[in-house]
Amino acid sequence: MKQTIIAPSPGESITEVVVNWLKKDGDSVKKNEAIAEFESEKASLEVVAEQDGILKISIETGTECKVGQEVGEIMEGGEANAEPEKTEENKDQETTDETTDRL
């Protein structure tokens, strides 16, 4: 399961905010940990992670975005790296496993 991170509204008449990430893309985050601040001319809001997971940022720090816009997500545990990268060693092991299965 993933948590979508949406730019919050710091007030009724405010339509745009600037996102400032407190964590980096790919960082592990814990539930209730502060992950970003959203600033407008009148207010600043801190957003916390609603679950443990891996932070994926889609809007860079310092970027102005619309209230309600998706700015990132938190992927559950290993979901961010669900498929491990295949190295030459892994490919050799797969070939060995396939050969063993045929015997």
C-alpha positions in Angstrom: 0.0 0.0 0.0 1.2 3.5 -0.7 0.4 6.8 0.9 0.0 9.7 -1.6 1.4 13.0 -0.3 -0.8 16.0 -1.3 0.1 19.7 -0.9 -2.1 20.9 1.9 -4.0 24.2 2.1 -2.8 26.5 4.8 -5.9 28.7 4.4 -9.1 29.3 2.4 -7.8 31.8 -0.1 -4.4 30.2 -0.7 -4.1 28.2 -4.0 -0.3 27.7 -4.2 2.4 26.6 -1.8 6.1 26.0 -1.9 7.3 22.5 -0.9 10.5 22.1 1.2 11.4 18.4 1.8 12.9 17.5 5.1 13.9 14.1 3.8 15.5 13.0 0.5 14.0 10.9 -2.3 14.5 7.2 -1.5 14.9 7.8 2.3 13.2 5.4 4.8 10.6 7.3 6.8 8.8 6.3 10.0 5.1 6.9 10.8 4.6 10.4 12.3 8.0 11.6 11.2 8.1 15.1 9.7 8.8 14.7 5.9 8.0 18.1 4.4 7.0 21.7 5.0 4.6 23.7 2.8 4.9 27.4 2.8 2.7 30.3 1.6 2.9 34.0 2.1 0.7 33.7 5.2 1.5 30.3 6.8 3.7 27.2 7.0 2.5 23.6 7.4 4.5 20.6 8.4 3.4 17.2 6.9 4.2 13.9 8.6 4.4 10.4 7.2 1.2 8.4 7.8 3.0 5.1 7.5 6.5 3.6 7.6 8.1 3.2 4.1 10.3 4.7 1.4 9.8 8.3 0.3 9.4 8.9 -3.4 9.5 12.6 -4.3 7.8 13.9 -7.5 8.1 17.7 -6.9 11.6 19.1 -6.0 12.3 21.2 -2.9 11.6 24.9 -3.5 9.0 24.2 -6.2 5.7 26.1 -6.1 2.8 23.7 -6.5 -1.0 23.9 -6.4 -2.9 23.0 -3.2 -4.2 19.5 -3.6 -1.5 18.5 -6.1 0.3 15.2 -5.5 4.0 15.9 -4.6 5.2 12.5 -3.6 4.3 9.2 -2.0 5.5 6.7 0.6 5.9 3.2 -0.6 5.4 0.4 1.9 8.7 -1.3 3.0 10.3 -3.1 0.1 7.6 -2.0 -2.5 9.9 0.7 -3.8 12.5 -2.0 -4.8 10.1 -4.9 -5.4 12.3 -6.4 -8.2 16.0 -6.6 -7.4 18.4 -5.5 -10.1 19.8 -8.4 -12.0 23.6 -8.5 -11.9 25.8 -10.9 -13.8 26.2 -13.0 -10.6 22.4 -13.2 -10.3 22.0 -14.2 -13.9 24.6 -16.9 -13.6 22.8 -18.2 -10.5 19.5 -18.3 -12.4 21.1 -20.3 -15.2 22.5 -22.7 -12.7 19.1 -23.1 -11.0 17.4 -23.7 -14.3 19.9 -26.4 -15.3 19.6 -28.1 -11.9 15.8 -28.1 -12.2 16.0 -30.0 -15.6 18.2 -32.7 -14.1 
